[in-house]
Amino acid sequence: MTVFKAYLKVLNKNKWMVILYTVILIFFAGFNMKTSDTRGFVTEKPDILIVNEDENIGITKHFINYIKENSNIKEIKEDENARNDALFYRDVNYIIYIPKNFRIDFLEGKNPEIKVKSTGDYMAFLSEMLVERYFKIANIYKSIETNEEKLEMLIENTLQKETEVEMTSKLDTDTLTKAAYFYNFANYSILAGSVFVICFIISSFKEEKVRKRTIVSSHNYRKYNRELLLSNSLFAFTLWLFYVLLSFILVGKAMLTSHGIVMILNSFVFSFTSLTLAFFIGNLISNKEAISGIVNVIALGSSFLCGAFVPMEFLPDFVITISHILPSYYYISNNEMVKTLEIISLESLQPFFINIGMMLLFSLLFIVLTNIVTKRKSS
């Protein structure tokens, strides 16, 4: 109880610094969430230039109309250098050259060559798929139909057929992705807030007068650490609660679903792990001026390596391998897993509980290391 009273006095003495730093982190997380784009796939049309040297009739016209319906047709002056510049500056993704007498040669089965130029990007690939789809269908019907008008009708009927897609999943992936993004970013905010504030407070307990009183008191190092850890839990819990409330504001009712509750539970365990890590670091250092540098190394380093800022699927394999030694990896892995779960059950959550267990093991390790450090310093 004595330690807790001392903790409250130190916290009250530095309350404005703690409040300011906490508010900045929470505001930063909220602003980052608002400005992020978590939308799913949006279809786009490629920019295509058609250079037609044939007559704009019959099958040639039909092919051009098909390309127009499925792309953005660009107009570039009739100069090859201008066309090359348009490709270079990405004004167009694909150039289709229709040769002279294409229509007649195609109907006669001579397989005329259509030359193309492309930027080589995914839009150019989409353009190539459009062209290949048309002529694959056209060549099939050409072998059984010689009348040009009927051939166009057969091609048109096939091109207009679309596969019906039935959504069997009722999972709100957009909202859950948004929630996962928020809690992934909270990795940085929770770590930074815990390490900065807790280290700052513990360093105040290391002042000469306070340290000497602690040494001569009846408190052994285990009891002292336990009471100080529980006292710091007050701040860690408050910080976690702020982020949970913020998630309800930014994400909405999805946080009341089973998926949202599991993410909240995951963040609670991670907050405890961050608390024990900050407590360990605070007992290692004595210089208050070094705290900001440590925050950058721990919080920013973990966030970049474990996928808080850059999604895990975009990180190199060796980075993912290294990140296994950090508790943030298991926290963020849980968020990424939960957002894709169709059903929340004990069976589906087995990997989740394994990651929770890993974070708790890290917490236990930090507590043991803290006791070792304080025992040596007090002896």
C-alpha positions in Angstrom: 0.0 0.0 0.0 2.9 2.3 0.7 4.3 1.8 -2.8 0.9 2.4 -4.3 0.5 5.7 -2.4 4.0 6.8 -3.5 3.1 5.8 -7.1 0.0 7.9 -7.0 2.0 10.9 -5.8 4.6 10.5 -8.6 1.8 10.1 -11.1 0.0 13.2 -9.8 3.2 15.2 -9.9 3.7 14.3 -13.6 0.0 14.0 -14.6 0.1 16.7 -17.3 3.0 15.1 -19.1 1.3 11.7 -18.9 -2.0 13.1 -20.1 -0.4 15.0 -22.9 1.6 12.1 -24.2 -1.4 9.7 -23.9 -3.7 12.1 -25.7 -1.2 12.6 -28.5 -0.9 8.8 -29.0 -4.7 8.3 -28.9 -5.3 11.2 -31.3 -2.6 9.9 -33.6 -4.2 6.4 -33.7 -7.6 7.9 -34.4 -6.4 10.2 -37.1 -4.5 7.4 -38.8 -7.6 5.3 -38.7 -9.7 8.0 -40.2 -7.3 8.8 -43.1 -6.6 5.1 -43.9 -8.4 3.5 -46.8 -9.6 0.0 -46.0 -11.8 -0.5 -48.9 -11.8 -3.8 -50.8 -11.2 -4.5 -54.5 -12.6 -1.9 -56.9 -12.7 -2.7 -60.6 -10.9 -0.4 -63.0 -10.8 -0.1 -66.7 -7.4 0.0 -68.6 -6.5 2.9 -70.8 -6.2 1.6 -74.4 -5.2 3.2 -77.7 -6.5 1.6 -80.9 -4.6 2.2 -84.1 -7.0 0.9 -86.8 -5.6 0.7 -90.4 -8.5 -1.4 -91.6 -12.0 -0.4 -92.5 -14.3 0.2 -89.5 -16.9 -2.3 -90.5 -17.9 -5.9 -89.8 -15.8 -7.9 -87.4 -13.3 -5.1 -87.1 -15.9 -2.7 -85.9 -17.4 -5.4 -83.6 -13.9 -5.9 -82.0 -13.3 -2.2 -81.5 -16.7 -1.7 -79.9 -16.0 -4.6 -77.5 -12.7 -3.0 -76.5 -14.5 0.4 -76.0 -17.1 -1.2 -73.7 -14.4 -2.7 -71.5 -11.8 0.0 -71.4 -11.1 3.7 -71.6 -10.2 4.6 -75.2 -7.5 7.2 -75.5 -6.9 9.6 -78.4 -3.3 10.2 -79.2 -2.0 12.1 -82.3 -1.0 9.9 -85.2 2.7 9.8 -84.5 4.6 6.8 -83.2 6.8 8.9 -81.0 3.8 10.4 -79.3 2.4 6.9 -78.8 5.6 5.7 -77.2 5.6 8.7 -75.0 2.0 8.0 -73.9 3.1 4.5 -72.9 6.2 5.8 -71.1 4.2 8.3 -69.1 1.4 5.8 -68.5 -1.2 7.9 -70.4 -2.1 4.6 -72.0 -1.6 1.0 -70.8 -2.0 -0.8 -74.0 -1.8 0.0 -77.8 -3.6 -2.2 -80.3 -2.5 -2.1 -83.9 -5.2 -3.5 -86.3 -3.5 -4.1 -89.7 -4.9 -3.3 -93.1 -7.2 -6.0 -94.5 -7.6 -7.5 -91.1 -11.3 -8.2 -91.5 -11.0 -10.0 -94.8 -7.9 -12.0 -93.7 -9.7 -13.1 -90.5 -12.8 -14.2 -92.2 -10.7 -16.2 -94.7 -9.0 -18.0 -91.9 -5.5 -16.4 -92.5 -5.1 -15.6 -88.7 -3.9 -12.0 -89.2 -1.5 -10.8 -86.5 -2.6 -7.9 -84.2 0.5 -6.2 -82.9 0.5 -4.6 -79.5 2.6 -2.4 -77.2 2.1 -2.4 -73.4 3.4 -0.9 -70.2 3.8 -4.4 -68.8 1.8 -3.6 -65.6 -1.3 -5.2 -64.3 -3.5 -2.9 -66.4 -1.7 -4.0 -69.5 -2.2 -7.6 -68.4 -5.9 -6.9 -68.1 -6.0 -5.4 -71.6 -4.2 -8.5 -73.0 -6.9 -10.7 -71.4 -9.6 -8.7 -73.1 -8.1 -9.2 -76.5 -7.3 -12.9 -76.0 -10.9 -13.5 -74.7 -12.4 -12.0 -77.8 -10.3 -13.8 -80.4 -10.5 -17.1 -78.5 -14.3 -17.0 -78.8 -14.2 -15.6 -82.3 -11.9 -18.3 -83.6 -14.2 -21.0 -82.1 -17.3 -19.7 -83.9 -15.5 -18.9 -87.1 -14.9 -22.6 -87.6 -18.7 -23.3 -87.6 -20.2 -20.1 -89.0 -19.1 -18.3 -92.2 -21.8 -15.6 -92.2 -20.2 -12.4 -90.7 -23.4 -11.0 -89.1 -24.3 -14.4 -87.5 -20.7 -14.7 -86.4 -20.9 -11.3 -84.7 -24.2 -12.3 -82.9 -22.7 -15.6 -81.6 -19.6 -13.8 -80.3 -21.8 -11.1 -78.7 -24.1 -13.6 -77.0 -21.1 -15.4 -75.5 -19.3 -12.2 -74.4 -22.5 -11.0 -72.6 -22.8 -14.1 -70.5 -21.6 -13.5 -66.9 -21.1 -16.1 -64.2 -23.4 -15.6 -61.2 -21.5 -15.5 -58.0 -23.3 -16.5 -54.8 -21.9 -15.1 -51.6 -22.0 -17.9 -49.1 -20.1 -16.0 -46.5 -21.9 -13.5 -44.3 -18.7 -12.2 -42.8 -18.4 -8.3 -42.9 -14.8 -8.4 -44.1 -14.6 -4.6 -44.7 -15.5 -3.8 -41.1 -13.3 -6.5 -39.6 -10.4 -5.4 -41.8 -10.9 -1.9 -40.4 -11.0 -3.2 -36.8 -7.8 -5.3 -37.4 -6.1 -2.3 -38.9 -7.0 -0.2 -35.8 -5.8 -2.8 -33.3 -2.6 -3.5 -35.4 -1.7 0.1 -35.2 -2.5 0.1 -31.5 0.6 -2.1 -31.2 2.7 1.0 -31.5 0.5 3.3 -29.4 0.1 0.8 -26.5 3.8 -0.1 -26.5 5.0 3.6 -26.8 2.6 4.8 -24.1 3.4 2.0 -21.7 7.2 2.2 -22.1 7.4 6.0 -22.0 5.1 6.6 -19.0 6.0 3.5 -16.9 9.7 4.0 -17.4 9.4 7.7 -16.6 7.5 6.9 -13.3 9.9 4.1 -12.3 12.9 6.4 -12.9 11.3 8.7 -10.3 11.4 5.9 -7.8 15.1 5.6 -8.5 15.9 9.0 -7.2 18.6 8.9 -4.5 16.3 9.6 -1.5 13.5 7.2 -2.6 16.0 4.5 -3.4 17.7 4.6 -0.1 14.4 4.5 1.8 13.3 1.5 -0.2 16.6 -0.3 0.6 16.3 0.2 4.3 12.6 -0.6 4.5 11.1 -3.9 5.3 10.0 -4.5 1.7 12.0 -7.2 -0.1 12.5 -6.8 -3.8 9.8 -9.3 -4.8 7.1 -7.6 -2.7 8.3 -4.1 -3.9 8.2 -5.2 -7.6 4.8 -6.8 -7.2 3.3 -3.7 -5.7 4.9 -1.4 -8.2 3.8 -3.6 -11.1 0.2 -3.6 -9.8 0.4 0.2 -9.4 1.5 0.5 -13.0 -1.3 -1.7 -14.1 -3.6 1.1 -13.2 -2.1 3.2 -16.0 -1.9 0.3 -18.5 -5.5 -0.6 -17.9 -6.6 3.0 -18.4 -4.6 3.3 -21.6 -6.1 0.0 -22.9 -9.6 1.2 -22.0 -9.2 4.4 -24.0 -8.3 2.4 -27.1 -11.2 0.1 -26.7 -13.6 3.0 -26.4 -11.9 4.6 -29.4 -12.4 1.4 -31.4 -16.2 1.5 -30.6 -16.3 5.1 -31.9 -14.3 4.4 -35.1 -15.3 0.9 -36.0 -18.8 0.8 -34.6 -21.1 -2.1 -33.6 -18.7 -4.6 -35.1 -16.8 -4.4 -31.8 -19.9 -5.9 -30.0 -19.7 -9.1 -32.2 -17.8 -12.2 -31.2 -15.0 -11.2 -33.6 -14.7 -7.7 -32.0 -14.7 -9.1 -28.5 -11.9 -11.5 -29.3 -9.9 -8.6 -30.7 -10.5 -6.7 -27.5 -9.4 -9.7 -25.4 -6.3 -10.0 -27.6 -5.4 -6.3 -27.0 -5.9 -6.7 -23.2 -3.4 -9.5 -23.0 -1.0 -7.5 -25.2 -1.4 -4.5 -22.9 -0.4 -6.7 -20.0 2.7 -7.9 -21.9 3.5 -4.3 -22.8 3.2 -3.4 -19.1 5.7 -6.1 -18.0 8.1 -5.2 -20.8 8.0 -1.5 -19.8 8.4 -2.5 -16.2 11.5 -4.5 -17.0 13.0 -1.7 -19.1 12.2 0.8 -16.5 14.2 -1.2 -13.9 17.2 -1.5 -16.4 17.6 2.2 -17.0 18.0 5.2 -14.8 18.4 8.1 -17.2 15.1 9.8 -18.1 16.6 11.4 -21.2 17.1 7.9 -22.7 13.5 7.0 -22.5 12.4 8.7 -25.8 15.1 6.8 -27.6 14.1 3.5 -26.1 10.5 4.2 -27.0 11.5 4.6 -30.7 13.6 1.4 -30.7 11.0 -0.8 -29.0 7.7 0.6 -30.3 8.7 1.6 -33.8 11.0 -1.4 -34.3 8.3 -3.9 -33.2 5.6 -2.2 -35.3 7.7 -2.2 -38.5 9.0 -5.8 -38.0 5.7 -7.4 -37.0 3.2 -5.8 -39.5 1.6 -3.0 -37.6 2.4 -0.4 -40.2 3.1 -2.6 -43.3 0.8 -5.7 -43.6 2.6 -9.0 -42.9 1.9 -10.4 -46.4 4.2 -7.6 -47.8 7.1 -8.3 -45.5 10.1 -10.4 -46.6 10.2 -13.9 -45.1 13.4 -13.2 -43.2 11.7 -10.3 -41.4 8.8 -12.4 -40.4 11.2 -15.0 -39.1 13.0 -12.4 -37.0 9.7 -11.0 -35.7 8.9 -14.3 -33.9 11.1 -13.2 -31.1 8.8 -10.2 -30.3 5.4 -10.4 -28.5 4.0 -8.0 -31.1 4.2 -10.7 -33.7 1.7 -12.9 -31.8 -0.6 -10.0 -31.1 -0.8 -8.9 -34.7 -1.0 -12.4 -36.0 -4.1 -12.9 -33.8 -5.8 -9.8 -35.3 -5.0 -10.9 -38.8 -6.4 -14.4 -38.1 -9.6 -13.2 -36.4 -10.6 -10.9 -39.2 -10.8 -13.9 -41.6 -12.6 -16.4 -39.3 -16.0 -17.3 -40.6 -17.1 -18.8 -37.2 -15.8 -18.1 -33.8 -15.5 -21.3 -31.8 -13.1 -23.0 -29.5 -11.8 -25.1 -32.4 -11.3 -22.2 -34.7 -9.6 -20.2 -32.0 -6.9 -22.8 -31.2 -4.2 -20.8 -33.0 -5.5 -17.7 -31.2 -5.0 -19.2 -27.8 -1.6 -20.4 -28.7 -0.5 -16.9 -29.5 -2.2 -15.7 -26.3 -0.1 -18.2 -24.4 3.1 -16.9 -26.1 2.3 -13.4 -25.0 1.8 -14.6 -21.4 5.1 -16.4 -21.5 6.8 -13.2 -22.6 5.1 -11.5 -19.7 6.3 -14.1 -17.2 9.8 -13.8 -18.7 9.9 -10.1 -18.2 8.7 -10.4 -14.6 11.4 -12.9 -13.8 14.1 -10.8 -15.5 12.8 -7.7 -13.5 13.2 -9.6 -10.2 16.7 -10.7 -11.2 17.7 -7.1 -12.1 16.3 -5.5 -9.0 17.8 -8.2 -6.7 21.3 -7.5 -8.1 20.8 -3.8 -7.8 19.6 -4.0 -4.2 22.3 -6.3 -3.0 
